[in-house]
């Protein structure tokens, strides 16, 4: 799977940004795709993800109510709409995906994927929120 992010930048606290991830090369219609982020001197953490197995989405507590993940199936683009941004959101944001064998169900997938559950990563895009 090939993933290419765009849309990062510098924004003031309280502002908004939309990240995009152009995805291609899935070998199965069953996959998870989402966003991780990594701030300086911190571990990479899950922000949000979407599963095609059942259409479910997941958000980290730190972004619930502020971030929205959604996709344009016709264009094969995943978006992350980020509102009410805080300096703590400053990080490199990575698009991440993993496809599963045809017929896989949500029960065979991690409830909350970690970095070790990801098969493919984008190169990342920097998001900087100034106070």
Backbone as a printed PyTorch tensor [residue, N CA C, xyz], in Angstrom:
tensor([[[  0.8350,  -1.1830,   0.0000],
         [  0.0000,   0.0000,   0.0000],
         [  0.8810,   1.2480,   0.0000]],

        [[  0.5480,   2.1760,  -0.8770],
         [  1.2910,   3.4380,  -0.9430],
         [  0.4290,   4.5500,  -0.3420]],

        [[  1.0470,   5.3340,   0.5150],
         [  0.3350,   6.3840,   1.2290],
         [  1.1300,   7.6790,   1.1130]],

        [[  0.4770,   8.7430,   0.7060],
         [  1.1430,  10.0360,   0.5430],
         [  0.3120,  11.1100,   1.2430]],

        [[  0.9140,  11.7070,   2.2820],
         [  0.2130,  12.7240,   3.0580],
         [  0.4620,  14.1270,   2.4980]],

        [[ -0.4600,  15.0130,   2.8070],
         [ -0.2970,  16.4330,   2.5070],
         [ -1.1970,  17.2200,   3.4430]],

        [[ -0.9550,  18.5330,   3.5020],
         [ -1.8540,  19.4030,   4.2570],
         [ -1.3360,  19.8990,   5.5820]],

        [[ -0.1520,  19.4780,   6.0030],
         [  0.3760,  19.9850,   7.2540],
         [  0.7870,  21.4390,   7.1300]],

        [[  1.1590,  22.0150,   8.2610],
         [  1.5910,  23.4070,   8.2340],
         [  1.6250,  24.0040,   9.6120]],

        [[  1.7470,  25.3240,   9.6440],
         [  1.7910,  26.0850,  10.8900],
         [  0.4610,  26.7930,  11.0830]],

        [[ -0.1060,  26.6630,  12.2760],
         [ -1.3920,  27.2870,  12.5670],
         [ -1.3980,  27.7610,  14.0130]],

        [[ -2.1550,  28.7960,  14.2880],
         [ -2.2650,  29.2800,  15.6580],
         [ -3.2290,  28.4130,  16.4540]],

        [[ -3.0360,  28.3990,  17.7560],
         [ -3.9460,  27.6520,  18.6270],
         [ -5.3860,  28.0970,  18.3840]],

        [[ -6.2820,  27.1150,  18.3300],
         [ -7.6790,  27.3990,  18.0410],
         [ -8.0150,  27.2990,  16.5670]],

        [[ -7.0070,  27.2000,  15.7340],
         [ -7.2070,  27.1280,  14.2980],
         [ -7.5110,  25.7200,  13.8140]],

        [[ -7.5800,  25.5860,  12.4990],
         [ -7.9440,  24.3110,  11.8740],
         [ -6.9940,  23.9560,  10.7390]],

        [[ -6.8670,  22.6750,  10.5120],
         [ -6.1160,  22.1580,   9.3660],
         [ -6.8050,  20.9020,   8.8700]],

        [[ -6.6400,  20.6120,   7.6010],
         [ -7.1330,  19.3520,   7.0390],
         [ -5.9540,  18.6220,   6.4130]],

        [[ -5.7110,  17.4240,   6.8890],
         [ -4.6920,  16.5700,   6.3110],
         [ -5.3320,  15.6280,   5.3030]],

        [[ -4.5640,  15.2960,   4.2630],
         [ -5.0220,  14.3550,   3.2470],
         [ -4.0260,  13.2200,   3.1080]],

        [[ -4.5360,  12.0490,   2.7740],
         [ -3.6940,  10.8880,   2.5240],
         [ -4.2060,  10.1980,   1.2770]],

        [[ -3.4050,  10.2520,   0.2110],
         [ -3.7580,   9.5480,  -1.0120],
         [ -3.2860,   8.1120,  -0.8840]],

        [[ -4.2130,   7.1750,  -0.9790],
         [ -3.9070,   5.7640,  -0.7480],
         [ -4.1060,   4.9650,  -2.0210]],

        [[ -3.2160,   4.0040,  -2.2370],
         [ -3.3420,   3.1410,  -3.4030],
         [ -2.6620,   1.8110,  -3.1340]],

        [[ -3.0430,   0.8040,  -3.9100],
         [ -2.3540,  -0.4670,  -3.8350],
         [ -2.9060,  -1.4790,  -2.8570]],

        [[ -4.1160,  -1.2620,  -2.3590],
         [ -4.6930,  -2.2370,  -1.4460],
         [ -4.9240,  -3.5590,  -2.1980]],

        [[ -4.6180,  -4.6560,  -1.5200],
         [ -4.7960,  -5.9670,  -2.1270],
         [ -6.1060,  -6.6120,  -1.6930]],

        [[ -6.8210,  -5.9420,  -0.8170],
         [ -8.0580,  -6.4940,  -0.2860],
         [ -9.0270,  -5.3500,   0.0040]],

        [[-10.3350,  -5.5930,  -0.0920],
         [-11.3020,  -4.5560,   0.2830],
         [-11.4420,  -4.4140,   1.8030]],

        [[-10.7760,  -5.2870,   2.5460],
         [-10.8390,  -5.2470,   4.0080],
         [ -9.5320,  -4.6540,   4.5310]],

        [[ -9.6250,  -3.4920,   5.1110],
         [ -8.4070,  -2.8580,   5.6240],
         [ -8.7480,  -1.8230,   6.6830]],

        [[ -7.7400,  -1.4730,   7.4380],
         [ -7.8340,  -0.3480,   8.3580],
         [ -6.8970,   0.7340,   7.8540]],

        [[ -7.3010,   1.9700,   8.0230],
         [ -6.4920,   3.0980,   7.5920],
         [ -6.7360,   4.2380,   8.5490]],

        [[ -5.6880,   4.9580,   8.8570],
         [ -5.8580,   6.0400,   9.8190],
         [ -4.6270,   6.8960,   9.9630]],

        [[ -4.5740,   7.5900,  11.0910],
         [ -3.5140,   8.5540,  11.3570],
         [ -2.8660,   8.2850,  12.7050]],

        [[ -1.5450,   8.3180,  12.7040],
         [ -0.7510,   8.3350,  13.9180],
         [ -0.0150,   9.6740,  13.9640]],

        [[  0.5030,  10.0010,  15.1210],
         [  1.3470,  11.1940,  15.2240],
         [  2.4900,  10.9340,  16.1880]],

        [[  3.5610,  11.6740,  15.9780],
         [  4.7190,  11.5420,  16.8640],
         [  5.2900,  12.9160,  17.1340]],

        [[  5.2610,  13.2960,  18.3860],
         [  5.8420,  14.5560,  18.8230],
         [  7.2960,  14.3170,  19.2230]],

        [[  8.1030,  15.3670,  19.2490],
         [  9.5090,  15.2030,  19.6410],
         [  9.6510,  14.5260,  20.9980]],

        [[ 10.5070,  13.5320,  21.0560],
         [ 10.8320,  12.8100,  22.3000],
         [  9.6400,  12.0320,  22.8590]],

        [[  8.6620,  11.7740,  22.0090],
         [  7.5210,  10.9760,  22.4550],
         [  7.3120,   9.8020,  21.5140]],

        [[  6.5830,   8.7960,  22.0050],
         [  6.2990,   7.6400,  21.1770],
         [  5.2110,   7.9780,  20.1490]],

        [[  5.2240,   7.2230,  19.0630],
         [  4.1820,   7.3980,  18.0550],
         [  2.8510,   6.9040,  18.6360]],

        [[  1.8030,   7.6850,  18.4550],
         [  0.5130,   7.3420,  19.0270],
         [ -0.5940,   7.4010,  17.9810]],

        [[ -1.6050,   6.5770,  18.2050],
         [ -2.7520,   6.5530,  17.3140],
         [ -3.6200,   7.7850,  17.5330]],

        [[ -4.0490,   8.3950,  16.4520],
         [ -4.9430,   9.5520,  16.5340],
         [ -6.3660,   9.1260,  16.1870]],

        [[ -6.5150,   8.4920,  15.0250],
         [ -7.8410,   8.0540,  14.5780],
         [ -7.6760,   7.0080,  13.4890]],

        [[ -8.6470,   6.0940,  13.3960],
         [ -8.6000,   5.1640,  12.2950],
         [ -9.9990,   4.7330,  11.8960]],

        [[-10.0550,   4.1610,  10.7110],
         [-11.3020,   3.6970,  10.1150],
         [-11.0900,   2.2700,   9.6250]],

        [[-12.1050,   1.4320,   9.8350],
         [-12.0270,   0.0530,   9.3730],
         [-13.1140,  -0.2040,   8.3340]],

        [[-12.7230,  -0.7810,   7.2040],
         [-13.7310,  -1.1130,   6.1960],
         [-14.4840,  -2.3910,   6.5600]],

        [[-14.0000,  -3.1170,   7.5470],
         [-14.6550,  -4.3750,   7.9280],
         [-16.0790,  -4.1210,   8.4020]],

        [[-16.2460,  -3.0330,   9.1740],
         [-17.5830,  -2.7220,   9.6740],
         [-17.9010,  -1.2370,   9.6320]],

        [[-17.0410,  -0.4580,   9.0220],
         [-17.2950,   0.9730,   8.9180],
         [-17.0590,   1.7470,  10.1860]],

        [[-16.4170,   1.1340,  11.1660],
         [-16.2270,   1.7990,  12.4560],
         [-15.0570,   2.7660,  12.4180]],

        [[-15.1300,   3.7440,  13.2930],
         [-14.0420,   4.6970,  13.4710],
         [-13.6350,   4.7190,  14.9350]],

        [[-12.4130,   5.1460,  15.1730],
         [-11.8890,   5.2480,  16.5310],
         [-11.1210,   6.5620,  16.6320]],

        [[-11.2750,   7.2140,  17.7730],
         [-10.5250,   8.4420,  18.0370],
         [ -9.8410,   8.3420,  19.3930]],

        [[ -8.6140,   8.8060,  19.4590],
         [ -7.9520,   8.9150,  20.7520],
         [ -8.7140,   9.9220,  21.6070]],

        [[ -8.7230,   9.7050,  22.9070],
         [ -9.4470,  10.6040,  23.8120],
         [ -8.9940,  12.0490,  23.6430]],

        [[ -7.7220,  12.2420,  23.3740],
         [ -7.1630,  13.5900,  23.2970],
         [ -7.6850,  14.3980,  22.1110]],

        [[ -8.3000,  13.7230,  21.1320],
         [ -8.7670,  14.4440,  19.9400],
         [-10.2750,  14.3350,  19.7270]],

        [[-10.9480,  13.5400,  20.5490],
         [-12.4000,  13.3720,  20.3950],
         [-13.1100,  14.7180,  20.4560]],

        [[-14.0220,  14.9040,  19.5310],
         [-14.7830,  16.1400,  19.4880],
         [-14.0860,  17.2510,  18.7220]],

        [[-12.8090,  17.0720,  18.4110],
         [-12.0610,  18.1010,  17.6810],
         [-11.6140,  17.6260,  16.2990]],

        [[-11.2880,  16.3430,  16.1810],
         [-10.8040,  15.7880,  14.9220],
         [-11.8720,  14.8770,  14.3200]],

        [[-11.8900,  14.8430,  12.9930],
         [-12.8010,  13.9490,  12.2840],
         [-12.0500,  13.2630,  11.1590]],

        [[-12.1980,  11.9430,  11.0830],
         [-11.5940,  11.1740,  10.0060],
         [-12.6860,  10.8000,   9.0230]],

        [[-12.3900,  10.9780,   7.7380],
         [-13.3820,  10.6120,   6.7350],
         [-12.6790,  10.4040,   5.4070]],

        [[-13.3510,   9.7170,   4.4890],
         [-12.7180,   9.3470,   3.2460],
         [-13.5570,   9.6430,   2.0220]],

        [[-12.8810,   9.8580,   0.9270],
         [-13.5140,  10.0090,  -0.3820],
         [-13.1650,   8.7560,  -1.1710]],

        [[-14.0970,   7.8010,  -1.2160],
         [-13.8110,   6.5200,  -1.8590],
         [-13.5310,   6.6600,  -3.3430]],

        [[-14.1900,   7.6000,  -3.9950],
         [-13.9970,   7.7740,  -5.4340],
         [-12.5700,   8.2160,  -5.7530]],

        [[-11.9900,   9.0050,  -4.8550],
         [-10.6380,   9.5170,  -5.0880],
         [ -9.5850,   8.7580,  -4.3120]],

        [[-10.0240,   7.8000,  -3.4800],
         [ -9.0950,   7.0470,  -2.6290],
         [ -8.2500,   7.9810,  -1.7690]],

        [[ -8.8910,   8.9230,  -1.1340],
         [ -8.2170,   9.8660,  -0.2560],
         [ -8.8510,   9.8060,   1.1220]],

        [[ -7.9960,   9.7470,   2.1300],
         [ -8.4220,   9.7920,   3.5250],
         [ -8.1100,  11.1750,   4.0670]],

        [[ -9.0350,  11.7340,   4.8250],
         [ -8.8420,  13.0630,   5.3860],
         [ -8.8400,  13.0090,   6.9110]],

        [[ -8.1520,  13.9740,   7.4880],
         [ -8.2460,  14.2100,   8.9250],
         [ -8.5070,  15.6920,   9.1070]],

        [[ -9.7350,  16.0050,   9.4970],
         [-10.1200,  17.3870,   9.7600],
         [ -9.7920,  17.6880,  11.2100]],

        [[ -8.9590,  18.6940,  11.4420],
         [ -8.5060,  19.0080,  12.7930],
         [ -8.9650,  20.4170,  13.1560]],

        [[ -9.8000,  20.5220,  14.1600],
         [-10.3130,  21.8040,  14.6200],
         [ -9.8800,  22.0670,  16.0590]],

        [[ -9.9870,  23.3080,  16.4760],
         [ -9.6290,  23.7060,  17.8410],
         [ -8.2500,  23.1780,  18.2090]],

        [[ -7.3130,  23.3900,  17.3350],
         [ -5.9710,  22.8430,  17.5300],
         [ -5.2860,  23.4650,  18.7340]],

        [[ -4.4780,  22.6440,  19.3920],
         [ -3.7450,  23.0440,  20.5870],
         [ -2.2530,  22.8490,  20.3440]],

        [[ -1.4170,  23.5820,  21.0730],
         [  0.0270,  23.3400,  20.9380],
         [  0.3980,  21.8680,  21.1710]],

        [[ -0.3500,  21.1720,  22.0200],
         [ -0.0700,  19.7560,  22.2910],
         [ -0.3180,  18.8760,  21.0700]],

        [[ -0.9880,  19.3990,  20.0500],
         [ -1.2120,  18.6370,  18.8240],
         [ -0.0290,  18.7070,  17.8760]],

        [[  0.9620,  19.5080,  18.2150],
         [  2.1530,  19.6310,  17.3780],
         [  2.8640,  18.2880,  17.2720]],

        [[  3.0720,  17.8310,  16.0450],
         [  3.6850,  16.5240,  15.8150],
         [  3.8280,  16.2990,  14.3160]],

        [[  4.5320,  15.2340,  13.9800],
         [  4.4990,  14.7360,  12.6100],
         [  3.3430,  13.7460,  12.5360]],

        [[  2.4830,  13.9480,  11.5640],
         [  1.3150,  13.0920,  11.3920],
         [  1.5620,  12.1150,  10.2510]],

        [[  1.3370,  10.8470,  10.5420],
         [  1.5830,   9.7810,   9.5800],
         [  0.2820,   9.0960,   9.2010]],

        [[  0.1020,   8.8990,   7.9180],
         [ -0.9810,   8.0420,   7.4480],
         [ -0.4960,   6.6050,   7.5420]],

        [[ -1.3860,   5.7100,   7.9540],
         [ -0.9930,   4.3240,   8.1900],
         [ -2.1090,   3.3880,   7.7570]],

        [[ -1.7440,   2.2230,   7.2870],
         [ -2.7600,   1.2780,   6.8080],
         [ -2.2790,  -0.1600,   6.9320]],

        [[ -3.2660,  -1.0320,   6.9280],
         [ -2.9710,  -2.4500,   6.8610],
         [ -4.1640,  -3.1170,   6.1930]],

        [[ -3.9080,  -3.9400,   5.2040],
         [ -5.0210,  -4.6860,   4.6310],
         [ -5.0000,  -6.1250,   5.1340]],

        [[ -6.1670,  -6.7100,   5.1090],
         [ -6.3850,  -8.0360,   5.6770],
         [ -6.9490,  -8.9670,   4.6000]],

        [[ -6.8090, -10.2730,   4.7880],
         [ -7.3440, -11.2160,   3.7980],
         [ -8.8320, -11.0040,   3.5810]],

        [[ -9.2500, -11.2300,   2.3480],
         [-10.6670, -11.1130,   2.0220],
         [-11.4730, -12.0230,   2.9430]],

        [[-12.5580, -11.4760,   3.4700],
         [-13.3890, -12.2530,   4.3820],
         [-13.0670, -12.0220,   5.8410]],

        [[-12.0060, -11.2950,   6.1360],
         [-11.6610, -10.9930,   7.5340],
         [-12.7690, -10.1610,   8.1560]],

        [[-12.9840, -10.3680,   9.4330],
         [-13.9930,  -9.6130,  10.1550],
         [-13.3340,  -8.7680,  11.2310]],

        [[-14.1240,  -7.8640,  11.7750],
         [-13.5820,  -6.9300,  12.7670],
         [-13.0490,  -7.6780,  13.9770]],

        [[-13.5840,  -8.8570,  14.2450],
         [-13.1460,  -9.6200,  15.4180],
         [-11.7120, -10.1100,  15.2880]],

        [[-11.1900, -10.1500,  14.0810],
         [ -9.8200, -10.6290,  13.8760],
         [ -8.8120,  -9.4880,  13.8770]],

        [[ -9.2690,  -8.2720,  14.1180],
         [ -8.4010,  -7.1000,  14.0690],
         [ -8.2230,  -6.5090,  15.4630]],

        [[ -7.1120,  -5.8290,  15.6870],
         [ -6.9180,  -5.1860,  16.9860],
         [ -8.0060,  -4.1470,  17.2590]],

        [[ -8.5000,  -4.1030,  18.4860],
         [ -9.5030,  -3.1080,  18.8330],
         [ -8.9570,  -1.6980,  18.6590]],

        [[ -7.7520,  -1.5180,  19.1030],
         [ -7.0690,  -0.2260,  18.9810],
         [ -5.6860,  -0.5050,  18.4130]],

        [[ -5.4880,  -0.3100,  17.1320],
         [ -4.1870,  -0.6380,  16.5350],
         [ -3.0650,   0.2020,  17.1140]],

        [[ -1.9290,  -0.4420,  17.2930],
         [ -0.7230,   0.2730,  17.6730],
         [  0.2340,   0.2960,  16.5000]],

        [[  1.3600,   0.9740,  16.6370],
         [  2.3230,   1.0270,  15.5360],
         [  2.7310,  -0.3600,  15.0300]],

        [[  2.7830,  -1.3420,  15.9040],
         [  3.1900,  -2.6870,  15.4960],
         [  2.1450,  -3.3710,  14.6260]],

        [[  0.9330,  -2.8600,  14.6310],
         [ -0.1470,  -3.4360,  13.8240],
         [ -0.2340,  -2.8280,  12.4420]],

        [[  0.6010,  -1.8470,  12.1630],
         [  0.5730,  -1.1510,  10.8830],
         [  1.5090,  -1.8290,   9.9010]],

        [[  1.0340,  -2.0030,   8.6650],
         [  1.8700,  -2.6270,   7.6380],
         [  2.5450,  -1.5860,   6.7440]],

        [[  1.8720,  -0.4630,   6.5370],
         [  2.3890,   0.5480,   5.6130],
         [  2.2350,   1.9440,   6.2010]],

        [[  3.2760,   2.7340,   6.0100],
         [  3.3130,   4.1000,   6.5230],
         [  3.5580,   5.0950,   5.4050]],

        [[  2.9630,   6.2740,   5.5490],
         [  3.3590,   7.3910,   4.7170],
         [  4.6120,   8.0310,   5.2890]],

        [[  5.1240,   9.0500,   4.6150],
         [  6.3490,   9.7020,   5.0810],
         [  6.0880,  10.7150,   6.1820]],

        [[  4.8640,  11.1240,   6.3340],
         [  4.5250,  12.0610,   7.3930],
         [  4.4320,  13.4940,   6.9170]],

        [[  3.6600,  14.2690,   7.6560],
         [  3.5290,  15.6930,   7.3840],
         [  3.5390,  16.4360,   8.7190]],

        [[  4.2940,  17.5260,   8.7700],
         [  4.4730,  18.2560,  10.0220],
         [  3.2810,  19.1740,  10.2910]],

        [[  2.7770,  19.0980,  11.5130],
         [  1.7490,  20.0150,  12.0010],
         [  2.3310,  20.7540,  13.2020]],

        [[  2.3480,  22.0690,  13.1280],
         [  2.8630,  22.8830,  14.2210],
         [  1.7830,  23.8740,  14.6510]],

        [[  1.4530,  23.8400,  15.9340],
         [  0.4290,  24.7220,  16.4850],
         [  1.1070,  25.6780,  17.4500]],

        [[  1.0430,  26.9550,  17.1460],
         [  1.6850,  27.9570,  17.9920],
         [  0.7000,  28.4880,  19.0310]],

        [[  1.2420,  28.8640,  20.1730],
         [  0.3790,  29.3640,  21.2650],
         [  0.1700,  30.8560,  21.1760]]])
